[in-house]
Every structure is written in C-alpha cells, then in structure tokens.
Amino acid sequence: DVVEVVLQKTARYRDEISASGATRLTPANAFSLCGLLACAGPGETKVIDVGGACGAHYFLARALLPKSLRLRWVVVETPLMVERAAGVFASDELSFSADLESAISSMDGIDLLHTSGTLQVVDRPYELLARIASASARHLMFGRLGLTRGSRDVVAVHESWLSRNGPGPMPSGIQDRKVRYPYVCIRESVFHETVRKNYDIVMTVDDDSGLIPVDGE
C-alpha cells in the first residue's frame, strides 16, 4: 500500500512540476537542492539517492536545474519499490536499484550520495551509514536525520498515516489508515565519528522533520 500511494503521488508530482514549471519547496527539499548545486559541474552529474522512493528528488532537481546540466541519477530502494517505480519512471537519466553495491559499481565516480529520512527506518542503520561513508563519493548529503544525543540508540515503533507517505495529497481510491514500522534513532556521536573518517562537514541545517517524539528522550 505504501508503494502504491508513493507511486501515484510521485506521478502527479512529476506532472504538476512539468506543467507549471514551479513548485513549493519544503525546507528539506531546499537543503537537498543546495547540496546538489554545490557538487554539480559541467557535463554529467552522478547521484545515488538512497531511499529515494520513486524519484521525487530527481524530478524536482530536473525541473529547476538547467537542461544543459545532465544528470545520472540512481535511486536505491526496496525490491518492490524498485520493481514498480522502474516500470513507470525509468529514463535515460533516472534508474532504480535494489542493491547499494550494484548502484555504486555502476557509477564511474559519484558526485553526490544523498539520503533523506532513511537511516532511521532500515534494519541495520550503522551498516548502511558505514557503507555510505566508504563509497568514495565526492560529496555526501544526509537529510531529515533522526539522531539521539544520548549514549544508546532509541528504538521505537513509529505510527503514522498512510497518506503521509510521498509528496502531496492522498490519491483517490485508496483508503487511508495507520501504518506502523520500527524506527531507530542512532547515536549522533557515532554518526559524526563515522562520517568524519573520510569527510569534512561543510554545511548543517536545523531540521527536526526526521525525529519522532519518544518519552524522556
């Protein structure tokens, strides 16, 4: 159900951007575009978007960046999301992969490895973080992080509405309901330690949209 909702929302989002030539940016989207512009150069800019769903970040970037700037954009997602999204959205610039290693190996150098709101909802967040930090991308960008400043991870079950998934309003014909899934806020200290092994941190932004309320934390 989440996959179908996100797919239909993204199709409408893509069409609206294409038709109007304008879009309303969220703070998280604005941050992502700033990072993309910082690493974009002449020729082809190569991006891996971990947890990028059906490619909404790509469609926004493509609409706002000059056509002379070519993108090569690979979204890494769950197998079901990849199967559905590739059949609808894949193009000569946008592709989908269910395996981060395959996505990395398919690139002859990575200009930007981007992930937004993803570390906190995967099975092994520290493993994913370590792989991202060792992928030799020129730039990394983490959006909508859910971290804890405590001395241990905070593990919860997050409950939200199905309609909150994906950009824009709920598609018609799908019944809204609550969905629940594990949510892990990893230690901020370990996050910084892992990233700083290979990277300098050059920009940060205050954004609590990736956090959930947990009593006493």
N, C-alpha and C positions, 0 to 999 in steps of 0.2 A: 504493500500500500504506500509506503514512504517513497519507493522508487517511482511509482506511477504518478503520485502527486508532484514530485520534484520534476519529473519529465514534462508533464503537461504545463506546469508553471514556467519552466525554462523555455519551452517552445513559445509561449505567449510573450515572455520577457524579451526573447530574441526578436520576435516580430515587431513588438512595440518600439524597441530601440531602433530597429531598421527603418520603420515607417516614420518615426518622429525626428530621428537624429539627435534626440536629447533624452536624458534620464535623470532621475533624482538619486543622488549619491548618498549612501549611508556613510557614517564615519569610517567603518571598516572597509568599505569599497574605496573611499578616498585614500586611505592608508595604502591599500594594495596598489592603486594606480601610481601613487608617489614612488613606491618601491620599483614598480615596473619601469617607470620613466627614468629612474636613476640608473638602471642597468641596460636600458635599450640603447642600441647603437645602429650604425649603418648596416645594411644587409639584413640578415635574418637573426631575430632574437629568439633564443630557445628557452622554453619554460616548461618545467614539470610542476603540475598543480596536484598535490597530494590531498585527496579527499575533496576534489573539486566538483563532485556530483555530475551534473550534465553539462558543465562547461560555462556556467553563467559568468564567471570571471573573464573567460575568454571573450564572450560576446560583448561585454562591457568594454574591455580593452580594445577590441577590434573597432568598435563604434567610435571611440574617442581618439585613437591614435591615427596618425596619417597613413593613408593607403600605401605610401612608399616604404613604410616600415613593415617588413614581412615577419610574421610570427610562425613559429613551430611550437605547438602547444600540446602537451600530453597530459591528460587527466588520469590519475591513478585512483581507482575506486574498487568497490566490492565487485565480484564477478557478475552479479545480477544487474547492478547499475551499469557496468561496462557493456554488457550484452544489449540492454535496452537503449542506452544512450548512443552507442556506436551506430545502431541501425537508423537513428534519426538525425544525429548531429555531426557525424564524422565528415571531414572535408580534407582538402589538401593541406590545411593548416592545423586542424584540430583532430586529435586521435585519442583513444582511450585504452588503458591497460589495467589489468587486474593485478599486476606484479610490479613493484617499485624497481626491482633489479632489472627487469626487462626494459622498463622505461629509461633507466639510466644508461644501459648499454646501447640503446637505440639512438642516443644522442652523441654527436661528436662535439662534446663540450656542452655545458649547461650554463646559461647566463643567469637564470633565476630559478631557484627551487622554492616554491610557495606552498604554504599550507595554512588553512584558516579554520579554527574550531574543530580540529581533527584529533590532536594528540589525546584529548580527554575522553574520546569515545572509541579508542582502539583497544584490542586485547592486551598488547604489550607496549605501552607508550614509551618506555625508556629504550626499548629495542628500535622502535621507529625513529625516535629522536637521534639515537647514535648513528643510524644508517643515513639519515638526512644530513647530519653534520659531517659525515665522511664521504659524501657523494661528489666532492670536489667541484661543486657549483661555484660560480663566481660570486653569487650573492644568495643569501637565504632570507626569507621573509616569513615570520610567524604572525598570523593574525588571530584575534579572538581566542587568546590563550586562557586556559583555566589552570592557574597555579596556586600553590599554597606556600606561605612563608613559614609554615610550621616545620617540625623535624621529622614528620612522617607524611605519607600520602593520605589524601582524604578520598575515600571510596564511597560513592552513594549510588542510589538508583534515581535517575532523573525522569520526571514525569512531565510531559508537555502535550500540547495538542498536535495532532497530525497536520493541521493547517499551518503550523508554524514552520514547517519544513519547506525550503525552497523560497524563491523570490516572488512576492506578490500575493494576491488573494487566492483563496481555495478554488480549485477547478469545480465546475458544476458536475453533478452526477456521482460524486464521491462523498460518502458520509464522514463527517468529522468525528473524531474520537480521540481519547487519550492514548498515548504511546509511552512505553517505559523502557529504559535501557541503562546499562551500567555507565557510570561517569567517574573518572579518576582524575583528581587534581594532583598533579605530581609536584614534587618539591622544587620551588623556584631556584634554590641553591644548586641543585643537581642540573637543572636546565641550563643555567648560566655556565656552570663548570664544563658541561658537555659542549656547548656551542663555542666557548672561548678557547677550546683546544685548537681549533682551526680558523676561527673568525674573530674579527673585532666587531663590537656592537657600535653602529654608527647612527642609529635612529631608534627611538622608542616612542610609543604613544599610549596615553591613558585610555583604556577601553575595557570595561567590565562586562561586555556582552557575552563573553565566553565563560563567565562564572555563574554558578548556581548557589542559592542560599543553603548553607548547612549549619545547623545549630551549633554554636560555640566555636566556629572556625571562621 
